[in-house]
Amino acid sequence: MLRTLFSGARDAVARVLIPDAAATVKKAWSLRLIELAAVTDIILNVVPVVSDFLPWWLTLVLLVGAWIARHLIQNKEPANGDKA
């Protein structure tokens, strides 16, 4: 019952906030890179053994990549919002 309630609420919010949520998620590279940077930072801080294999600056590189994806790549795409 809760699963049905939450999925219905999620669909309703997605329809209200973003008309074409599936296409937006496919193009949201900056969000993916930010999430990957967060996971990398958590792994580097929680699991000390991994810090020998992953460099400390990997989080910074991913965040710079997210900034580039947001400002340079996503701005070239045409706006596909509601034109009502």
URURWO-V848366 format. One line per field, one symbol per residue. ss: DSSP state (a for helix, b for strand, c for the rest). phi: phi as a letter, one per 40 degrees, with the letter a starting at -180 (. if undefined). Layout:
BEGIN
ss: ???
phi: ???
END
This chain:
BEGIN
ss: caaaaaaaaaaaaaaaacccaaaaaaacaaaaaaaaaaaaaaaaaacaaaaacccccaaaaaaaaaaaaaaaaaaacccccccc
phi: .ccccccccccccccccbcbccccccccccccccccccccccccccbccccccbcccccccccccccccccbcccccccbccbc
END
